[in-house]
Every structure is written in C-alpha cells, then in structure tokens.
Amino acid sequence: MIRALLIAAAVSPLPTFAAEVGSNPYRYSSELVVEGAVPFATSGAGQAIYGLRKDDALYLCFIADRPTDQNVRQKVLVAEIMGEAGQKSVPNIPVLCVMTQ
C-alpha cells in the first residue's frame, strides 16, 4: 500500500503555485513615507532593515549604498570627532523598498 502511494506521488504532476510571482518597480523609502506609509519592524530576514506599510501593500526596505559614498561619510564623521570639522555635507544613504507579495 505504501509502495502504491509512493508510485502515485512520483507520477503525479508537481503542484502549481496559487499565485505567480509579480514584478513592481522599487521605491525609495522617503517617497513612501511622504505618501503616508508607516514603518514596521522586521526580523532582518533577507537583510531588510525595516518594512513600510502603505494601504494594503507591504514593502521591505534595504540599504543600497555605494562604497565610495560610505568612505566620504566616514572621513567627514571622523574629522568631526577629531575636532577638524570642515565639510558637513555627506551623501545620503539610499534606502530602497521592494513590494512583497
């Protein structure tokens, strides 16, 4: 009987997913907040730093930084700590949000 069940499972077609994976453009965190999205905490799954909820849509947000911008920020901040502050302008940290499904 177990053998018959295993054979039936082996020849049956694979289950299909209920929903196809969609595609949406990413959004900047600042855009979503201006539109009224509210933050929620995440567990860090998938390296998300936080989530945003807008109406019935959920977004996971990620840092999308460049090493060159990180270096500029670090140099300016270290100069501030050392009392040698000159330039106070630093590149923003881009946070991109991706809609979940």
C-alpha positions as CSV (number, residue, x, y, z in Angstrom):
1,M,0.0,0.0,0.0
2,I,2.8,2.4,0.9
3,R,4.5,1.5,-2.4
4,A,1.4,2.3,-4.3
5,L,1.2,5.8,-2.6
6,L,4.9,6.5,-3.4
7,I,4.4,5.5,-7.1
8,A,1.2,7.6,-7.3
9,A,3.1,10.6,-5.9
10,A,6.0,10.1,-8.2
11,V,4.0,10.1,-11.4
12,S,1.6,12.9,-10.4
13,P,2.3,16.4,-11.8
14,L,4.0,18.8,-9.5
15,P,1.6,21.1,-7.6
16,T,1.3,24.6,-9.1
17,F,1.6,27.7,-7.1
18,A,-1.6,29.6,-6.3
19,A,-0.1,32.9,-7.4
20,E,2.5,33.8,-9.9
21,V,5.4,36.0,-8.7
22,G,4.7,39.5,-9.8
23,S,7.0,42.4,-10.5
24,N,6.9,46.0,-9.4
25,P,9.4,48.9,-9.5
26,Y,11.3,49.5,-6.3
27,R,10.5,52.7,-4.4
28,Y,12.7,54.9,-2.2
29,S,11.8,54.9,1.4
30,S,11.4,58.7,1.5
31,E,8.8,58.6,-1.3
32,L,6.7,56.0,0.5
33,V,6.8,58.0,3.8
34,V,5.7,61.2,2.0
35,E,2.8,59.2,0.6
36,G,1.8,58.1,4.2
37,A,3.5,54.7,4.5
38,V,4.1,53.7,8.1
39,P,7.1,51.7,9.3
40,F,7.0,48.3,10.9
41,A,9.8,46.2,12.4
42,T,11.2,43.2,10.6
43,S,13.2,40.2,11.8
44,G,16.1,41.0,9.5
45,A,15.0,38.2,7.2
46,G,16.6,38.7,3.8
47,Q,18.6,41.6,5.3
48,A,15.8,44.0,5.3
49,I,16.4,46.9,7.7
50,Y,12.6,47.7,8.2
51,G,9.3,47.5,6.5
52,L,6.8,50.0,5.4
53,R,3.0,49.6,5.0
54,K,1.0,51.7,2.6
55,D,-2.7,50.9,2.4
56,D,-2.8,47.1,1.8
57,A,0.8,46.9,0.4
58,L,3.8,45.8,2.4
59,Y,7.4,46.8,1.4
60,L,10.7,45.5,2.7
61,C,13.4,48.1,2.7
62,F,17.2,47.7,2.2
63,I,20.2,49.9,2.2
64,A,21.6,50.4,-1.3
65,D,24.8,52.2,-0.6
66,R,28.0,52.6,-2.6
67,P,31.4,52.1,-1.0
68,T,32.6,55.5,-2.3
69,D,29.8,57.3,-0.5
70,Q,30.5,55.2,2.7
71,N,34.1,56.4,2.5
72,V,33.1,60.1,2.2
73,R,30.7,59.8,5.2
74,Q,33.4,58.1,7.3
75,K,36.0,60.7,6.5
76,V,33.7,63.6,7.3
77,L,32.5,62.0,10.6
78,V,36.0,61.1,11.7
79,A,37.1,64.7,11.0
80,E,34.2,65.8,13.2
81,I,35.2,63.5,16.1
82,M,38.8,64.7,15.8
83,G,37.7,68.3,16.0
84,E,38.8,69.0,12.4
85,A,35.3,69.5,11.0
86,G,35.3,71.3,7.7
87,Q,32.7,69.9,5.3
88,K,29.5,68.9,7.0
89,S,27.7,67.8,3.9
90,V,27.7,64.0,3.3
91,P,26.0,61.8,0.7
92,N,22.5,60.5,1.7
93,I,22.1,56.8,2.4
94,P,19.7,55.4,-0.2
95,V,17.1,53.0,1.1
96,L,15.1,51.1,-1.5
97,C,11.9,49.3,-0.7
98,V,10.5,46.3,-2.6
99,M,6.9,45.3,-2.5
100,T,6.2,41.9,-1.0
101,Q,3.6,39.5,-2.3
